[in-house]
Amino acid sequence: MERTALVVGVSGIGGGNTARELISQGWTVYGLARRPHPAVEGVRPIAADLLDPVGLATALADVSPTHVFITTWLRQATEAENIRINAAMVRNLLGALSARRSVRHVALVTGLKHYLGPFEAYASSGTLPDTPLRESQPRLPLENFYYAQEDEVYAAAERDRFTWTVHRPHTVIGMAVGNAMNMGTTLAVYASICKEAGRAFRFPGSEAQWNGLSDVTDARMLAKQLVWAADTDAARNEAFNIVNGDVFRWSWLWGRIADWFGVEAAGFDGTVQPLEPVLAQDATLWREIAQRHGLSETALDRLASAWHTDLDLGRPLEVMTDMAKSRKLGFCAWQATDESFFDLFAQLRAARLIP
C-alpha cells in the first residue's frame, strides 16, 4: 500500500532525521513547520501554524497522509500553559486531517519527562522514580503536557479509528539550528568558546549526573524506531522508550568531548555551575568568533539551549531507560553514544556552525 507521511516539526532535530529515514525507505514525505526550510532533500514543505486552525486546514487541504509523525512542541512559561498550547497543537492538527479519514497511524514523540515530571519539577512528586525507566511505570500525579498530548492522540484515534504509538527519547543528539532542546550543539558551542578563550571545559551539572549511569538518544535512532513502529503490527497502540542502547557516565564522556575539541576538561568539583549564566555573557564573544572564522551563524542563542542542558545535567538522580519492550518486538538498532556526539560535531564543523 502507498505510504504518505506528514512529519510535523520537520525543521527540528527529530523531525528532520525522521524525514530523511522515511525518504530513504521510499515514502512520500510532507514536512510541516511554521517556517520550513529545504534542509531535507525530497521533502514537500508545508508552512503552517498549529495554533491557527483555519490556516492549518487550508495548508493541509490537498494533503492526505497515511501516517503522521508529531515531533514538535512549544515551550511556555508555566506547565499549565504548556498543557494548553501543546494539547491544542495536537488537537488542531488531527482535527484538520479528520474529515478525509486518510490517516492510518499517528506517532507522537514526547520524552522522559513522562517519568520525571515537567522541566521545572523533576521528581517533585516526593519520590524519585525507579531506574531504568520502563514504559509500564504509571503517570505521575503532576500536571504534564506530555500526558495532555497523549490524551489528544488517544481521543482522535478513537474518533477516526487510526492506530498510534508514543516514543519517549532521552536527550536527543542531532543536527538542527534554532532548536529549543539541543544539548549536543550547546556543548559544541561551549567547548568552542572555551578553546578560543583559553578556558577549562567545566562540567556544569550535578554529582548524580557526573557519577551515575546515563544514556541519550541519537536522532537517527529515534527516526529508525518511528519508522519501524509504523511498519510493525505488534507495535500498534504502544508506548516505547528509545535510546542508543548503551550506557555511560559523564565522568567518562566529558573528557572524550574535551579531547575532540582540544580543550582542558574540568569535572564535577562539588558544586553545580549552570551553563546558562555563563553563555549569557558570551554572545558578543561568539559573534567575534563567528566573524573571525567565517561561521554561518553569529547568534549564540540560535545554536545553544543552555537552559535545557542545565536541566538535564543538573538532575539529582541518574537517568537511564529500559529498551526491552521494543527489543522483544524486533527493534534491534544500536548506536555508540560517543560517536553520536562526534558525528554531530563533525556535521556542525562541515556546515560552518562551529570553528
SVG drawing of the C-alpha trace seen along z (x, -y; Angstrom):
<svg xmlns="http://www.w3.org/2000/svg" viewBox="-15 -42 59 52">
<polyline fill="none" stroke="black" stroke-width="0.4" points="0.0,0.0 1.2,-3.5 2.5,-5.3 2.5,-9.1 4.0,-10.7 3.3,-14.0 6.3,-14.9 5.2,-17.7 8.2,-19.7 10.3,-18.8 12.8,-21.7 13.7,-20.2 16.2,-17.5 13.7,-14.7 11.6,-15.7 14.4,-16.3 16.0,-12.9 12.6,-11.2 12.0,-12.7 15.4,-11.5 14.8,-8.0 11.3,-7.9 12.6,-9.2 15.5,-6.6 12.8,-3.9 10.7,-5.2 8.0,-7.1 6.3,-10.2 7.0,-12.8 5.4,-16.1 7.1,-18.3 5.2,-20.8 6.7,-23.7 5.9,-27.3 8.9,-28.2 10.0,-25.1 13.4,-25.2 14.9,-22.8 17.2,-21.0 16.0,-17.6 16.1,-16.8 12.8,-15.3 10.5,-16.7 7.4,-18.5 7.2,-21.6 4.1,-22.9 4.1,-26.2 1.5,-26.2 1.0,-27.3 -0.5,-24.5 -2.2,-27.2 -4.1,-28.6 -6.9,-26.0 -8.2,-27.9 -4.8,-28.4 -3.8,-24.8 -6.9,-23.4 -6.1,-25.5 -2.4,-24.4 -3.4,-20.7 -6.4,-20.8 -4.7,-18.9 -2.7,-16.5 -4.0,-13.1 -1.3,-11.4 -1.5,-7.8 1.0,-8.3 1.5,-11.3 4.7,-11.8 4.4,-14.6 7.9,-15.7 7.3,-19.3 6.2,-21.3 6.3,-24.9 7.8,-25.9 5.7,-28.1 6.3,-30.0 4.2,-27.6 3.2,-23.9 -0.4,-25.0 0.4,-27.0 2.5,-24.1 -0.6,-21.9 -3.0,-24.4 -0.8,-25.3 0.7,-21.9 -2.5,-20.0 -4.2,-22.5 -1.5,-21.9 -2.1,-18.2 -5.9,-18.6 -5.8,-21.2 -3.6,-19.1 -5.6,-15.9 -8.8,-17.8 -7.7,-19.3 -7.0,-15.8 -10.1,-14.1 -12.6,-14.6 -10.5,-12.9 -10.1,-9.7 -6.8,-9.0 -4.7,-8.6 -3.9,-5.1 -1.3,-5.7 -0.1,-8.6 3.3,-8.6 3.8,-11.1 7.3,-11.9 7.4,-13.0 10.3,-12.2 11.4,-11.1 9.6,-13.9 6.8,-11.4 8.5,-9.6 10.4,-12.5 7.8,-15.3 7.9,-18.7 11.1,-20.7 11.0,-22.7 9.7,-19.9 11.9,-16.8 11.0,-14.2 8.9,-16.8 6.2,-14.2 8.1,-13.3 9.8,-10.2 12.5,-9.5 11.4,-7.2 13.0,-3.7 15.6,-3.4 16.0,-2.1 12.7,-3.8 10.2,-1.4 7.1,-2.1 4.9,-0.3 5.5,-3.0 2.3,-4.9 1.8,-8.6 2.9,-10.9 0.3,-12.9 1.6,-16.1 0.5,-18.4 2.4,-17.3 1.9,-18.5 3.1,-15.1 0.0,-13.5 -2.2,-16.1 -0.6,-15.5 -1.1,-11.7 -4.8,-12.2 -5.4,-14.2 -4.0,-11.4 -6.0,-8.8 -9.2,-10.8 -8.6,-11.3 -7.7,-7.7 -11.0,-6.6 -12.8,-9.1 -11.0,-8.4 -10.1,-4.8 -6.3,-5.0 -3.6,-3.3 -0.9,-5.2 2.5,-4.9 4.2,-7.1 8.0,-7.4 10.0,-8.6 13.6,-9.6 16.1,-10.8 18.2,-13.8 18.2,-13.9 21.5,-14.4 21.4,-15.5 21.7,-18.3 19.3,-21.3 19.6,-25.1 17.3,-27.1 16.1,-24.1 14.8,-24.6 16.4,-21.4 19.8,-20.9 22.5,-19.6 24.9,-18.3 25.1,-21.7 25.1,-23.5 28.2,-21.6 29.9,-22.1 29.4,-25.8 30.6,-25.9 33.7,-23.8 34.5,-26.1 34.2,-29.2 36.4,-27.5 39.1,-26.8 39.0,-30.3 39.1,-32.0 41.6,-29.6 39.1,-28.4 38.7,-25.0 35.7,-22.9 33.9,-22.7 31.1,-20.2 28.1,-22.3 25.9,-19.6 25.3,-17.6 27.3,-14.9 24.5,-12.4 24.8,-13.0 28.7,-13.1 29.0,-9.7 25.7,-8.0 24.8,-6.0 23.1,-7.8 22.0,-7.4 20.9,-9.6 19.1,-9.3 20.7,-9.8 18.1,-11.5 18.8,-8.8 17.9,-6.1 14.6,-7.9 13.9,-8.1 14.6,-4.4 12.2,-3.5 9.4,-5.7 9.6,-4.1 9.9,-0.6 6.8,-1.1 4.8,-2.5 5.6,0.8 5.2,3.3 1.7,4.6 2.8,5.7 3.9,2.1 0.4,0.7 -1.1,-1.3 2.0,-1.1 4.5,-3.5 8.2,-2.9 11.4,-4.2 14.0,-5.0 17.7,-5.5 21.0,-4.5 21.2,-1.2 24.5,-1.8 25.0,-3.5 27.8,-5.8 28.9,-8.1 29.5,-11.8 32.8,-11.3 33.9,-9.2 32.3,-11.1 33.2,-14.6 36.9,-14.0 36.3,-12.5 34.3,-15.5 37.1,-17.8 39.7,-15.8 37.7,-16.2 37.8,-19.9 41.4,-20.1 40.4,-21.7 41.1,-21.0 38.4,-19.0 37.3,-20.1 35.0,-17.6 32.5,-18.0 34.1,-19.9 31.4,-19.7 29.1,-22.4 26.6,-22.7 27.8,-25.5 25.0,-26.1 25.9,-27.0 23.0,-29.4 24.6,-32.4 28.0,-31.6 26.8,-31.6 24.5,-34.6 27.7,-36.7 29.3,-35.2 27.0,-36.4 29.4,-39.1 32.4,-36.8 30.6,-34.2 29.8,-36.9 33.5,-37.7 34.5,-34.0 31.9,-33.5 33.2,-36.5 36.8,-35.6 36.2,-32.0 33.6,-32.9 30.9,-30.9 27.3,-30.8 25.5,-31.6 26.6,-34.6 23.7,-34.5 24.7,-32.3 21.0,-31.8 20.3,-30.2 22.7,-27.4 22.9,-26.9 20.0,-26.0 21.8,-26.2 18.6,-26.1 17.8,-22.6 21.4,-21.4 21.4,-22.7 18.2,-20.9 19.4,-17.6 22.9,-17.7 21.7,-19.1 19.3,-16.3 19.6,-14.9 19.5,-11.3 21.0,-9.1 18.6,-8.7 18.6,-5.7 15.9,-3.8 15.0,-0.2 14.6,0.8 13.3,4.4 9.8,3.7 10.7,2.7 13.6,5.2 11.2,8.0 9.2,6.9 12.2,6.8 13.6,3.3 17.4,4.1 19.1,0.9 22.0,-0.4 24.3,-3.4 27.5,-4.2 26.9,-7.4 30.4,-8.9 30.1,-8.5 26.7,-10.3 28.4,-13.4 31.4,-13.1 29.3,-12.7 27.3,-15.8 30.4,-17.8 31.7,-16.9 28.5,-17.9 28.5,-21.2 32.0,-21.9 31.3,-20.9 28.3,-23.3 30.5,-26.1 28.4,-26.4 31.5,-25.9 35.2,-26.6"/>
</svg>
